[in-house]
Structure formats: C-alpha cells, structure tokens
Amino acid sequence: MRAHDIEKLISVGRPVIAPDGSFAVFATSRPDLAANRAVGQLWRVELPDGTPRRLTRGVADSGPRLSPDGARLAFVRGDAKGRPQIFVIPSAGGEAVQATDAQLGVEGFAWAPDGRSFAYVARVPEPGRYGSVEGLDASAEAPRHITGIRWHANGLGYLADRPAHLFAVSAPQPDSEPFYEPAATVLPEGEQPPKKPVIAFEPRRLTEGAASHGGVVFSADGAEILTVVDEIEAARRDLRSRVIAVASDGSGSREVLGVDADLSVYGIDVADDGTIALLAHEVGEAGVDFIAPGVGLWLVEQSGPRRLTDDETINLGDGHITPIGDDFLVQDTTRGRVRLVRVTRAGELTEVLGGDVEVAGHAAAGDRIVAAVATPGSAGELVVIDGGDARTVTAFGAGAAASGIAAPRELTVDGRDGYPVHGWVATPEGDGPFPVILQIHGGPYASYGVHLFDETQVLVEAGYAVVYSNPRGSAGYGRAHGRSIRQAMGTVDFADVIDFLDGAIAGDPRLDGTRVGIMGGSYGGYLTAWVIAHDHRFAGAIVERGFLDPATFQGTSDIGTFFGDEYVGVSAEDIARQSPMAVVDQVTTPTLVIHSELDFRCPLEQATRYYAALKRNGTEAEMLVFPGENHELTRSGQPRHRVQRFDAVLAWWAKHLPTR
C-alpha cells in the first residue's frame, strides 16, 4: 500500500436498521485527493443478503437516522455554505429536503418517537462572531473575555462564545413543495429584502444560558429529551456529568443525574420501557480521575445509577448503546479487538460478534443485528447477524486489497520483569534482512488493533519491518494494565516497548536489529522522545504531535486542566522526572518533529520548544508544521496533507534508515 492508496480506505459508519429488520442504511467515508477532503454517501442494503446500493449523491453525507416507521431517512449534509444540516429523503431514496438552517451547523440529532419532529444540538454564536455579521472579519471581532478554566477545544476552537444548545423543529415531508428563491425586485426606500427561505419550519430553542449541551435522546414517550450539560468551571476541572431531561414542548427541564453521582457520562440511550442506560465511569472524589476509567454500562434507577459491567475487565469507552429487547448492545475493547456484546439487566454478558474485528457501530430490530466493522483486510464493512450467523454484506476492502496488504503477525513477548507484552510485527515479502521501525501509539489509554492501518502498511511497502505493541498504559488489557503508568510515565511503558522490540528481533532473523528507527504520535511522541533520551541505538526518530513538556501543558492544552496532573503529577519533582524536555540534552538521535498549527490537544509550542532545544544542543533535527490541521491530521486531516506527511516520513527514513 502506497501513500496515495489512502483513497481506497473506505470506512463504514454507525448503521441504522428498519423497524421490521428488512433493510439497513449506513454511511461510507474515504479520503479523496482530488477533492482534498473526506467524501462519502449513504447506502441501503436489503436484508438479509441483498446487494448494497448508493442511496444519496452528496459530497459527504453522514449520520443516517430512520424515522420510527422506517419511511423517511434523515441525515447530515453540508448546505450551500458547507455547514452540516439535517436533510430528509424517503428511505427508498429520492431528492433531499433541508430541515435545518443552523448558523454554525448541527452537531447531533434524533427523531421524536412520533416521527413528526427532530431535536438537535447546534452552537449559538455571540452576536458579531463566526460570520454572524456579514463582512466582519474574525480579526475585527471584539476581544474575548475569559473567566473560566477552559476556553478552547481541539478541532473546534473557542468554546464560551458559542455554547451548544438544544433545539426542536418539525420534520418536513420529502414530497413537500420545494422553496423558491425570490426574484429580484425594487423595494421601497428603507425596506429590507425578505430572507430567502431554506427550511419549512422555524426551530424552537429549548435551552438557554452559557452552558453547552451534548447528546440528543428522546424519552420513550417523546415528552422529554435527554442531554448532558457541560458548564465551564470557574477554577478547577470537574469531569462529573449532569444529565437533564428537557421538556419537548419547551416548558422546562429536570435533573436526571446530578454531579453527586460522581459519573462522567459518555453516552445515553433509552429502552422501549423508558429505562435510561448510560455509558459512564466513576471519577473519584476529586472529580478528575480519568486514567483507564473502566467505562461501563449503567442503568438509572430510582435509587440511583447501577453498574451492570465489571470496571476492571470490561472497557466500553469506544462506542454507543443499542437497546435490544430488555437487553443492551455495547462495544468492548479487548486485546486489539472491539467485540460486540449483549448485556442483560442482571449484568450477564454474551459475545455477539468477536474474532478479528473492531466494531464501529451497531443497530438492532427484533433479533436481527447489523454492525459496522473494520478488519485486517478492510477499513470498513457491514455485517448482518441473525441468531449466531454473521455475514458480511459489503466488499469495500477490495480496493485496498488490490493495492497490497501485509498481514501482521501477532506476538506476545515476556518482558524483563516477566510481564507479557502483546503486539504485532508486519514485514515486507522476502527473506530480509529488513530495517526495523518501532511504532508507538497515542493515548496512552488507547491501543493498536487488528484493523487495516495505513501507517504500518505504507512503511512495509517501502521495505521496512514494523514492530508495534500495546505496552502498560494501553487500553484493552484490564484496568490495572492501563493505570500502571499513573504518575510513572516513562517507566514500565518504556521497558515494554523496548522489550517487545528486542523480542521481535530475536524471534525473526529477517529483522535487522542493527538498523532500527522509532516513531510515535501524541503519547507515542512523548514515549519516542523519552526513549531516544535513554537508548541511543536508533538511527533516527520521528516525534509527532507530542506531549513533550508537562510543565507548559497546563494553560496551553485543551485538556491541560487535568491530563498532566493525573498522569504526571503536580509537583516540580514529579514533572521533571517524567518530562522529555527535562532530558532533551541527552538526545543524540537525528529527530524529525512533526506538528500541526491548530493542534490544541498537544499545542504547537510543545513541538517548537522541543525542536529548538534539540538544535541548541547540536542534535540533528528538522521540523515539519502543517497549516490548517489539528491533532487529528493522520486520521482525518486533508488527504493531500496526509500524503505529504507520508512523503516526509519516508524521505526521513530513506535518509537515516535506508532500505537495501
């Protein structure tokens, strides 16, 4: 697989299924170099074994939601100004009718149970900001008065001057008459031209104030809408969530879950009998304990929330809830896979879909289940599950397979302290010897998995053996594994990645242990910088979007109010003993630093200060800065930038770790 083959990586989003289980609809997305953006449409497949057909023709249609009777399909599409809005078509296909005209676009929506309306979340800008005044450039806006502990978010920007509010709007009928642009006319002096209508009904705003709202879930009877309130704290970060139920008619709201429950809520859904289910985790007495959080399934009961799943062994942090009968479907991350499991209200758990898959979304009607999955050979497919029978009904991975995919070999290495380290080795065809690149994932509470991974495949195509593992601190191996580096970063995680590298080389004569490079992004950038300060075997290094100086993370990062405090500690001594900046003078490895201008997660200053220190110390170093990109460059950045990044990575390795 070469860099430009990212166009062949087609992912499948969360599907929806008709109430009678007769068909499913899902969205696809892929990078497109010509358009220089992600593109995709909606697809419909008749169940159980029909052939998928393209349902829409938008540039980037996403987020399908079927009306309760299955007759209409709502989804998100960019309007004439590129703002994401809700559109509606007949579920069999047809011309789309625009349902919203939110000034900054829609962030999430849901059908009312009676199918007559939607509820949605949209950000509301302060007057004079974000294009709300025609011709007023951002540089000419009034200054921002900030009083809270948070003010920005990666991928968004400033927060307080555009809170997200809850709205309701009547749903248009797809066969309604279209709107017509008024013809030009001479108006009497002082009279303003009428606003061009683009939607059938005016929305009703249901929430007010400075707080934002996330998530839109109707109660079973449609009388209320559940949403999570996000209030910017005055002085100290608090991860505890407050869930409220807003009356659909706008008459008020009530609290469903208070901060006294000490839960951080990731997702909400409501069963047919009205039972409220949550994906959530406990955050401790201080309200900021988020490390290896043990996200589980909870039910909101009269006596308070009740956990159904084990927080030590089950990790439901990636995914959503689907009610199915009296039970619930959720996604459990384990050993590089994401399996689909069914949980009863008594807490009994049954695997529905496992094996070499990473489930990305699911839906159910009766006993029929559909799931979007990634596999070792495909970035996205749709699977239909009837009883115990699972069938893949799409073939989106064919294009990537034709470009050449190396099948990684799974491996477990016993580390120096006897701890097992799990990971993979991917190699080019042939007998070698191949130069080796050690890859380190971000997070740290994340993981490498079995899905088709462009970062590895491009390196293998270029002639490198790639070694990558899930060291202590990663997700998917139990909560203790994830929490083992709390205020101990650069200790057992450092040992694990090096031990796995050594074990992989020792176990495969095709890997040339005398020619080794290292690279990683985010936390992987942190650990790469830490490793090259303590181990000088590497011919070169790439430190990307790294967490490099905990001392300056507070006050610059959008998660700086709690991330460094929890992972590293707050004392000067704790920070110094775990800081790559504190040991940068020990680095002699040639290092390429890659970062994005709009990265608010690991801000650009983390990279520039590290790069400047390398240069000052006389270490060979180069820096690559991407304009207009944020922390998600390698996953969802502009396709041309993603290819240019690959080009720079391969050029760096060709210089410092050439293949023979």
N, C-alpha and C positions, 0 to 999 in steps of 0.2 A: 504494500500500500504506500503510495507516494502522497506528498502533502496535498496536492490538488484533488486527491481522491476523497477528501472530506465531503465533497458534494454527494458522494454515494452513501453517506451515513444518514439513513432515514430513521428518525425516531418516531415512536407512536405514543401519543398522549393518553391521558385517562379516558377510557371509553364510557359510553352510555348504552343502555340496552332497553328495548321496548318493553312496556309492562307485561306483554304476553310472551316475551322472550323470542319473538320471531325475527328480529333484526338488531344489529348493533351499529353504532356510529362512533367514529374516532377521528382524531386529527393526526396528520403527519407533519413533520418539520425536518428540514435539511438545510445546510449551508448552500448558498448559491453564489458563485464567484462573480458572475455577470451582474446580478442584482446587488451584490455585496451586502447581503442580508440573509436572514433565515426566511425560507419560503415554505408554504405548505397549505394543504386544503383539508376538507372533511371528506371522509369515505363512509360508505354504507355497505354492509355485508348482510345478506340474508342468512339466517341460522337454521340448521346447524352447520351447513357445509357449502354455502354459496360463494361466489366469486366477488371480492370487493370491487366496488365501482366508485369513481370520484364523484362526489356529490356537489361540491362548490368549486368556483373558479377564482376565488380571491387570491391575493398575493400571500397572505399569511393568516388564514382562518384558523381559529383555535377555540378551545374550551366549549365543546358542544354540550348542550343540556336539552333533553327531550321534555316536552310538556307532559303533564301527568297522564294524558290519554294517548301519548305517543304520536299524535297527529302533526305536531309542529316541532321544529328544531330551532333553538336559539343558540347563537354562538358569538364569538368576539371577532370583529374585523376592523381594520383601520378605516376611518372615514376619509373625506377628501383632504383633511389636514393631517392625516396619519394618526389620529387619536383613536385608541381602542374603544369601540362602541358595541352595543348589543344589536345584532341583526336576527331576523326571523325568516325561515323558509318552511314550506311543507316538508315533513320528514322524508317524503319520497323524492324531494328535490324541487327546485323552482327558483324564481328570482327573489333576491333578498330584500326585505323591508327593514329600514333602520328604525330601531326602537328607542335609542337614547342619543343625546347630544351633549354629553358631559364635557365641560370645558377642558379638563385635563385627562379625560378618558375614564373608562370604567375599570375597576380593579378586581371585581368578582361579582357574581350574581346568582340568583336562584329563582326558579318558577314558584309562584304560590300554588298550594295544593289544588285550588280550583281552576288553575290554568288561565286566569283572567289577567294576571299581573306579574311583574317581576319585582324583586327587591335587589338593589345593587349598592356597591360601595364606590364612591368617587371622591377624589380630592377636590377641596374647595379653596381656591387661591385667595389670598388677601387682595383687596382691590389694588390694581396697579401693578400686580406681579404676574409673571409667567404668561405674558401675552394677553392679559385681561383688558389692557388698554392698547388699542391699535396704534402701532408706530412707536411705542415706548420701549426702547432697548433695555435689556437687563442691566447694563452698566449705568443706566439713568434712574433705576429704581431707588426708592428710599432705603436708608440703612435698615438692617435687621437688628431688632432689639431682642437679645437672647438672655433669658433669665433661668432657664432650666439646665440640667446636667447633660442633656442630649440635644443636638441641633442638626445632625445630618445622618444620612444612611447611604451605604454603598449602592450604586445603581439608581439612586433617586436624587440625592442632593439634600437641600434644606428641608426640614420637617415642619417646624412650628407654624410657618406661614402658609401651609396648605394641608390642613388636617383632613383626614378621610372620613366622610360622613355617609350615613345610610339614607337611601332614597327608595321610593316606590314609584312605579309607573305602570300604566295599563299596557297589556301586551297587544300589539297590532295583529290583525288578521292578515295572513300572506296574500289574500285575494283582494285586499282593500285597494282603492284607487290611489295611484301614486301622487306625490306632491309635485306641483309645477312651479318653476321659477317665475316670479312676476316679470312682466315685460317692462322695459324702460318707459318712464313717463315723466312729464314735467310736473313737479309738485309745487303747491302754493308756498310762498316765502315763509320760512320757519318750520315747515312741516318735514318730519323725518320720514325716509322711506321705510316701509314695513319690513320687519325682519323676515328673511327667507325661511319658510317652514321646512324642516327636515324630518320631523317626527310627528306622529299622530297625536300624542298626548303629552301634556306638561307633567314632569315628575313632581312628586311631593317629597320634600325633605323631612326626614323623621328624627334626626338628631341635630343637636346644636352644641356650641362650645368649642373649646380649644383641643379637647381630646380627639384622638383618631379612633377608628373602628375597623376591625379586621374580621373577615368571615361573614357569610350570609347563609343562615339556615332557618327555614320556617319550622314552626311547631307543627305537629301533626294535623291540627285543625286549621292552620293558617292564620290564627288570630295574632300570633306573635312572631317576631324574627329574632333569632339568637345571634349575638355578635360579641366579640371580645373588645373591651375598651383598653386603649393604650394612652395613658396620661404621662406626659413628660415630667419626670421627677424634678423637684427643686434642687436637691443637693446630693442625694445618694441613690444609686441604681437599685431598682426593685424589680425582679423578674416575675413576681407573683401576678397572676392574671385575674381580672374581674370580668365575668360574663354577665351580660344583661339580656333581658327579653324586652324588645321594643314592640309596642302595640302596632299592628299593621295599619290601623286607622290613624296613627299619629297621636293618640290620646295620652301617651306616657310610656314609662318603662318600669321594670322591676329588676332587682338583682337576683340572678340565678346562682352565681358562685362568687363569693367575696374573696378578698385577699387573705382573709383569715384561714382559708383552706390551704394556704401555702403551696399552691399548684401553679405551674407555668403551663398554659394550655396551647397545644399545637394544632388541634383540630376538633371539630364538633360535628355530630350528626344526630338525627332523631329517628327513632324506630316508629313503626306504624302505630304502636300503642302509646306513643308520646314519650317514651323513655329517652332521656338525654344521655348520649355517650360522648366521652371525651378521650382524646389522646393528650396525656399530660404527664408531668413529673413533679416530684417534690423539690423545693428549692432551699430547704433548710431554714434555720432561724433567722439568718441574715438576709434571706431572700435573693441570694445571688449564686447559690451552688448549682452550677450547670454542667460540671465536668462528668462525662459518662453518665448522663442523667437518668438512665433507666426509664425511658418514656414507655408508658403502659396504657392499657385500656381501662377506663374508669366509667362508672355509672353514677349519675347524680340522683341520689335518693333523698327521701325526706330527712333522714338522719345525717345526711352529708354525703360527700363523694366516696365511692367504694371501688378499690382497685381490683381488677379481675386477673391481671397477669403479673408474673414474677418480675420484679425490677432488677434482679441480679442476673438473670439468664435471658430474658426476652427484651428486645430493643425494637420498639415500634416508631422510632423517630423519623423514618422515611416513609411517608405515605399518608393515607386517609382511611376513613371508616366507611364501610358499606353495610347497612343493616340487611340481614337475610333471615326471614322468619323471626324467631326470637333471638337469633344469634347475630354475630358481627364478623365481617371480614376485615382483616388488617394485615399489614406487611411487616415481617420480622427479618431484620438483618442478621445474618449469621455466616461467618467464615467465608466472606467474599460473595455470598449469595443473598438475595432478598426473596424469601419464600412467602407465599400467601397462606394464611392460616385462618381458621374459623374458631371463634371463641364463644362459648356459651355464657349465660349469665351466672352460672355457677363457677366460672373460671376454667372450665375444661377446654383444652386446646387441641385442635386436629389440623394436620397439614393438608391443604387443598391442592397446592401446586408447589413442588420443590424441584430439586435437581439443579442443573447448571443454568439457572435463570436469575435475573434480577427484575422482580415485578415492579412496574412503574405506576400502575393504576388498575382499577377493577370496578365491576358493576355486576348486579345480580337481578334476575327476575325469576321468581319461583326457585327451583333448584339449579337453574342454568346460570353459569358464571362466565363472564368474559374478563380477560386480563391482558394488559399491555406488558410486554416483557422485552428485555434485552438479553442476548445470549452471546456465547463466544464467537458466533458467526454472524451476528446481526445487531445493529443498534436499536432495532425495534420491530416487533411482530405482535399480532393479536392472536391470543389463544382462547379457545372455547372449551369450557369444562362442563360436561354432563355426567353427573354421578362421579365415577372415578376416571372417566375417559377425558383426556386432554388432547385437543387437536389444534395445530397451528393453521390458521386460515389465510395467512398472508405470506408473501415471499419477498419482503423488502430488502432482505440481506443479500439477494442475488448479485446486485451491482457491486457491493463491497467484496463479495467472494471472488468475483471475476478479476478484481484488482490485485488479488493475492493476500491471503491472511495467514500469518504464522500462528500455529496453535501453541499457546504457552503450556509448559509442563508444571504441574502443581508439585510443591515441595514443602516439607517440614524439616527444619534444622534444629537440633538441640544446641542452645546457646551455652556460653561459658559457665553460666550458673545452673545449667540443666533445663532452663525454661524453653519450651518449644516455640519456634518462630515459624509462622506459616506464610507462604507466598508463592511466587511463580518465577519461572525462567523462560524467556522467549528467545529463540535463536534463529539465525538465517539457515537456509538449506546448505548442506555441505558438512565437511569434517572440521572446518576451522583451521587454525585457532582464530577465534573472534575477539576483538577488543570488547570490553565489558563496560556497560553503563549501569550504575546503581541509581534507580529512581526512588524517590521518597514522596509519599502522598501528603496532602494538606490535612487540615483539621485542627488539632491532631485527632479528634474523635470522629474519624471518617475511616474509609478503608478502600484498598484496591479490591476489585471484584472480577468476576468471570466474564463481564460484558466485553464486547469488542471495543478496544481502547486505542484511539488513533495515536496517542502519544508514544505508545510502545510499538505499534505497527510501523510507523514511519521510520523509527530508529532501526528496527530489524531489517526493513527494506534497504536501508543504507549500509547494512553489513555489520551491525552491532548486536551482540547478545545483551539482552536487557534483564536485569535482576530487580525484582520489586517485591516487597513484603509488607505485612501489617504488624509492625512492632508493638510493644506495650504502649498503651495510649490510644490505640486504634479501636474502632467500633466492631462489634460482631463476635467478640470472644468472651463475653461476660463483663459485668460492670467493674469487677476488680481489675481486670486487664486494662480497661480504659482509664481507671482512676490512679493507676500505679505511677504516673508521672506528675501527679499533682504536687506542685512546688518541688519537683525533682526532674525538670526538663533537662535533656542532655545527659541523662544517666543511663537507665536501663533501655531507653529507646535507642540511644546511641549504640549501646552494646548489641542490641537485637539486630539493627540493620547491618552492622559490620559482621556479626556472627553469621547472619544469613548469606551475606556476600561471600564470606570465606567458605561456608559450607557448600554453596552452589558451585563455586570454582573448583573446590576439592572433589566434588562429585561428578564433574563433567570435563573431560580432557579437552573439549572443544573451546572452553572458556580460557582466555589468556589472562591469567592473574597478574602478569607484569604490565599489562596495558589496561588501565581502569580509569573511568571518569565517574562523576557524581553529579546529580541534578535533582532539584525539587522545588515545589512552589508552595507559597503561604507557610504553613508549619513545615512543609518539606523544604522551603527555602531557609527557614530557621535551622533545621537539623543539618542541612547541607553546609551552611556557614559554620555551624558548631563542629561538624566532623572535620572540615578542612583546617580548622584551627588546632586539631588534636591528632590528626592522622594525615601524614604527608605523602602517602603512596599515590595519590590521584594525579593524573596528567593534566586534568582540567576540571573545572566546576562551573555549573550554572545555578545561580541563586536568583529565584524568580518570585516576585511579589511577596517578599519575605517579611516575617515578624522578626526583626533584627535588633531592635533596641527597646526592651520593655520599659525603660525609663521615660521614653518620649511617646510611647503608645498611648498613655493616659493623656487626654487633651487633644489628640490628633485623630485617632481611630474612632469609627462609629461604634465599636464595641470596647473602646478603651476604658469605659467606666467600670468594667467588671472582668474582662477577659484576662488581662495581665495579673490583676490582683489575685484571682483564683488559681491560675496556672503557675504563676511565678512567685507571688507573694508581694508584700508591700514594703518590706524593709530594704534599705540600701544594700545590705549584705546579701539578702536573698536575690535581689535583682541582678547584682553583679556576678554572682556565681552561676547564673543561668543565662547570661546575656552574650550573644555573639559579638556585640560591639565591644564588650569588655575584653575579648580575647582576639580581636581582629588583627592586632600586631603580631600574632603568632601564625598568620596565614601566609603561606608561600606559594600556594597553588594558583595558577592562572585562572581568573574568575570572570565570567560574563554575568553581569547583573541586568536582569530584565524586569521592567515595571511598567505600569500604566498611569497616565497622568491623572485620571479620575478615580483612582483606587482609594476609596475612603475606608476600606477594611484594614489594609496594611498601607498606610499613606505613602506617597512618593518620597517623603523625607526619610523613610526607613531605608530606601534604596540609595538615595543620593548621599546620605551621610556615610553609609557603609562603603560605597564606591569611593568617596573622597578619602576615607581612611585607608583603603587599600592603596590608592595612588600615593598618598603621603608616605606610606610605609615602603614604597618601592615595589609593591607586588603588581605583576602584570594584571591589568583589569580593563574591561570595556563595559559600557552601559548602553542598553537599548531601551528607549522610552516610547511607548505607544500613545499617540494623541487620541482623545475621544473614547478611550477604553477604561473599564473599571476592573475590579478584582476578578471578573468572570471572563477575561479575554480568551483563555484557552478553551472555554466551554461554550460561550455564546457571543464572543466578540465578532466584529466584522470579518467575514470569511477571508477577505484579502489580507487583513492584518494577521489572521491565524496562519495563512500560508507564508507570509513574510516572516513571521516568528519561526516557523519550521525551517525556513531557508537560513535564518540567522543561527539557529541551533545547530543545523547540520554543517554550516560553514565553520562554526566554532570547533565542533568535534573533528572536522576534516583537518583543521589546523593543529589541534593539540592531541588528537587521538585518531590518526588516520587509519582507515582500513587498508588491508593489503590485497 
